[in-house]
Amino acid sequence: MTTDGTPVRLRTAHWYDGRSRDNYIHRSWMKRGLPDDVFTGKPMIGICNSASELAPCNQHLDQLVEHVKRGVWESGGVPLEFPVTSLGETQIQPTSMLLRNLMAMDVEESIRANPIDGVVLLAGCDKTTPAMVMGAASVDLPAIMVTGGPMLTGRHEGRALGSATDMWRMSEEVRAGTLSEEEFLATESVMTRSAGHCNPMGTASTMASMVEALGFTLPGNAAIPAPDARRSRLAHLSGRRIVEMVWEDLCPSAVLTRPAFENAIRVLSAVGGSTNAVIHLLAIAGRVGVDLTLDDFDRVGSHLPLLANVMPAGEFLMEDFFEAGGIPAVMAELADVLDGDAFTVTGRPIHEHWAGHTSWNRKVIRTMADPIMPEAGIAVLRGNLCPQGAVVKPSAASPELLTHTGPALVFDTIEDFKARIDDPDLDVTPDTVMVLRGCGPKGYPGMPEVGNMPLPAKLLKQGVTDMVRISDARMSGTAYGTTVLHTAPESTIGGALALVHTGDMITLDVPGRRLTLDIDDAELDRRRADWQAPPPIATRGWYRLYIDHVTQADTGCDLDFLIGSSGSVISRESH
């Protein structure tokens, strides 16, 4: 029965319930030793598995899936695992973001086309989590997510290492001459010491936190370490729960509501989460028809404090965060500013997810009265350099650079940047504003994580540790620095970033939410009239489809024809 008492007719009855030739075909090919009654009134539960040996963060999902299956069988369902595209953030070139929407299409069409009444989504690495939610949301069958969890804390010579975050730091120390290459490489094997995704509050941990804050997972999902037995337990319980959700007809559209997204934005601020979450949440909202905008991130979350003392904005790692209470403890601290009535996959309001929870370690999860930083949410900038917006993460930036004016040093491509950045004769000072263009959704293509440009070697050797950097790219959630990202419109389609000349003065005013190119409108118009679009990067295949249809960063970088939902109905038979 649904929550309103309406009887539920299983979607899979279309395939299996009847005596026709088509019903015979569907049952016969699926039986393979299964009893006849499996096809009579039992929910068929798809387990959407993004495990892949080419996606290191997702390799262990093949083990988690067995625990999901146990839970499904226990609750009277039939588990049916199927593979989907997997995206390994550290391996895919030119960037996994190019393929997020392709994975979302794979998930959507695999769910819709097959005899499935509900689905458990197994994700881990950065783009796999939003891609799965996007795809499932566009079908709107009962769905619940289980993420793979962060890896255990790496240690070297007694010191904790944050995967990726400490890699960024140490690689800069090598370039500065303060760390030898041998010492750097000695950390390589201990940086990632277990199964799981990166262990700072990078994009993977952030997106796991976001789906928990959205109410799309069981409570506590985000932070349980990948090897911890409690993650297997949660997977088992999620298998049980999805069967109940089918009988309740509890679909993503009932969970992914406006209040849920605003809750997620507030949690994003409190945990110092990745700027990538902005793009992913906008894309998910577009699939369920929630009118979420870029400005909502500033309006809803920017004034909130940083509570999670986790890298890259803090000191600790996800294992510590879990032991301190994880997302339920953070939400308990935020209770007065959250919508506790937002509905969740448990069938209950989200305030029950944090009820009775508290921080067990105030060094790791602080209180609203004693935060790490009083205002830490993502700031949205406007101005003639970014009329459709840009973002900056104050919690990862240098406070003294949040208000800054300096001359531009322009790099037209990432290749141009790499060729010149270590030139000892590069005309650059600590006041310089480094500008990288050609790295937006259409221009790269795929909007890579290159916005946290390494600093010039000559300045590193002088002890400089941060500079203002501006691009139409993204940056890794594990990275840090005063980096303005997601500048829209991007340079490749004629955004103002394309019109900047080396030596132009640029003003960054984060408190005032402004980013301006300090030239008059007449000169800007003259440059725009002289600008010529670069030649197309691709003429065929997925690249061409992506470039022709991807939206800008301020609306989530989804493909324009994928926004919205097609539902779960299949109107025609296959034979």
C-alpha positions, 0 to 999 in steps of 0.5 A: 500500500502507498502512504495514502492507502492505494494498492500498488501494482508492481511495474514489473507485472507488465513483463511477468504477469500474464500468459502471453507469448511476451510474458513467457519470453520475459519469465523464461529468459530470467528464470535460470533456476529461480522458482516460479513464485519469484515472478508473482508479486515480488518487487524486482530490485535493480542494484545499479553498480558503478564498480570498476577496476578503472575507478579506484574509489569504486572497486570495492562496490562489488563487495557491498552489493552482496550485502544489499542483496541479502537485505532485498531477499530478506524483505521479500524482493528479488535483487538484480544487479546491473553495471553502469558506466563508472567514472574514475576521477583520478584516471579519466582524461580529459576530465570525468566531468565530460562524462557525468551526463553520459553516465546519468543517461546510462543510469536513466535508460538502464532503469527505465528499460528494464523490469525494475520496481525500485533501485539501489544506487551504488556510487563512490567517486566524485561524479558517480554520485550525482550522475546516479541521482540525476539518472534515477530522478529522471525515471522517478522509481523508488530509489535509495543511494549507498555510497562506498565511503572514504578510505582510511587515514593514510600515515607517513612517519607518524603523520596523517595524510589527506589523500589529494589535499596533502598531495597538492601541498607536497607537490608545491613544496617540491617545486619550492625546493623545500621537499625532495622528490624522494620524500614526496614519492615515499608517500605515494603508496600510503596516501591511499591505504584502503578501499574507498574514495578520498578522505578529506571533505573533497567532492566525493565526501561532499556529494555523499554528505549532500545525498544524506542531507537531501534525505536520499540515503539512510542516516549516517551513510556519508562518513562511514569508512569504506572498510568499516563493517558498519558500511556493510550493515548500512548496505544490508539495511538499504536493501531491506528498505528499498523493498518497503519503498516500492510498496510505499511508492516512495519515489525521488520526487517526494524526497528531492524537494525545495526544502531538501535542497536548501537543507543540503546547501546549509550542510554544504556550508557547515562541512566546508564542502566542495564547490563542485557540489554547486554544479551537481546540486543544480543539475539534480534539481533540474531533473526534478523540476526544483527551481534552484539557482546559483544565487540560492547558494549564497542566500541560503548558505553563505552566512553559516559557520564552518563546523567540520574541522576537516581538510581542506578547510580544516585539520582532520580527515573523514575517519575522524569526522565519522567517529565525531558523529558525521552528518547527523551530528552536524545536522543536529548542530544546524537544527535551528536553521534546517527544515526538519520536516523534509521527507526522506527515503526512510519514509520519515522526516529528516529531523528523526535522522539527527535526533539524539545525535551530538558531536563526540569530539568538539575538535572535529565537529564544533558548535554554532556558538564556537565555529571554526569560521563564522561565515564559510559558505560558498560565495557567489560573485557578480560583475562585468567579468562574470555576469552569470556568476562565479564562485569562491570558497572562503573557507579554503582561501587566504583571508587577506586575498578576499579583497584584492586588486591586481594586474592580470596574467592571462593564460589562454589554455592549460597548455599555455599555463604549463609551458610558462608557469615555471619560467624564471623570467615570467612577469609575475608578483604576489599581487598578480591575478592569474587568469586561465581561460578555455577551460569551461564546459564547452571549451575544454570540453568538460570543465576540468579541475585545473582552477587551482593553478600551481603558483609560479615556481619563482614565487614559491621559492620566495615563500609565497603560498597563495595568489588570486586565481580566476578561471572558467574551470573547476577545482578538486574538492580536496584543493585549496587557495583563493580561486575564483571558479565557474566563471560564466559565461565561459570564455570559449563562447565569448564570456568576458574572461575571453576579453581580458588582456595581461596587465588589465587590473582586476578587482576581487571583492568577496565581501561585496560579492563582486568580480570586475575587470577594471576597464570601461564599458566602451573598451569592453565593447570594442574588445568584444567586437574584435573577438573571434570564436576559437575553432570547434574542438570536436566534430563527432561523437560524444564530444560533439553532442556534449559541446552542442548541448551542455549548459553553463556552470550557473545552471549545472552543466547538464545537457539541455535536452536531459533537464526534467523527467521522462518517467518510468513508462515503457509504451511498447513491447520488444517482440 
